[in-house]
């Protein structure tokens, strides 16, 4: 019989719980930013350009660090 690497059933659930906790924390941070006025209102027609600019800024920061 061949051996298989079988994870305990609780392991995937623990990973899901960790991901969910991180997502909920990000949501809290996001809503706190909105409540404090830390956001940029973007028109639908400008959304793609805005996202491209964010990507460019993120790339520059990554290489500047």
C-alpha positions in Angstrom: 0.0 0.0 0.0 1.4 3.4 -0.9 1.9 6.1 1.8 -0.1 9.3 1.5 0.5 12.5 3.3 -2.8 13.1 5.0 -3.4 16.2 7.1 -5.5 16.0 10.2 -9.0 17.3 9.5 -8.6 20.2 11.9 -5.7 21.6 10.0 -7.6 23.0 6.9 -10.3 24.4 9.3 -7.6 26.1 11.3 -6.2 27.6 8.1 -9.6 28.8 7.1 -10.2 30.4 10.5 -6.8 32.2 10.3 -7.7 33.5 6.8 -11.1 34.6 8.0 -9.6 36.4 11.0 -7.2 38.3 8.7 -10.1 39.2 6.4 -12.2 40.5 9.3 -9.3 42.6 10.6 -8.8 44.1 7.1 -12.5 44.9 6.9 -12.4 46.6 10.3 -9.4 48.7 9.2 -11.1 49.6 5.9 -14.3 50.7 7.5 -12.4 52.7 10.1 -10.6 54.5 7.3 -13.9 55.2 5.6 -15.4 56.5 8.8 -12.4 58.8 9.3 -12.6 60.1 5.7 -9.4 58.3 4.6 -10.6 57.3 1.1 -10.6 58.5 -2.5 -13.9 58.8 -4.3 -13.4 57.6 -7.9 -15.9 57.9 -10.7 -16.7 54.6 -12.5 -15.1 55.9 -15.8 -11.8 56.6 -14.0 -11.6 53.4 -11.9 -9.3 51.5 -14.2 -6.8 54.3 -14.4 -7.0 54.8 -10.7 -6.2 51.1 -10.0 -3.4 51.2 -12.5 -1.9 54.2 -10.7 -2.2 52.3 -7.4 -0.3 49.4 -8.9 2.4 51.6 -10.2 2.8 53.2 -6.7 2.9 49.8 -5.1 5.6 48.6 -7.5 7.7 51.7 -6.8 7.4 51.2 -3.0 8.4 47.5 -3.4 11.6 48.4 -5.1 12.3 51.4 -2.9 12.3 49.3 0.3 
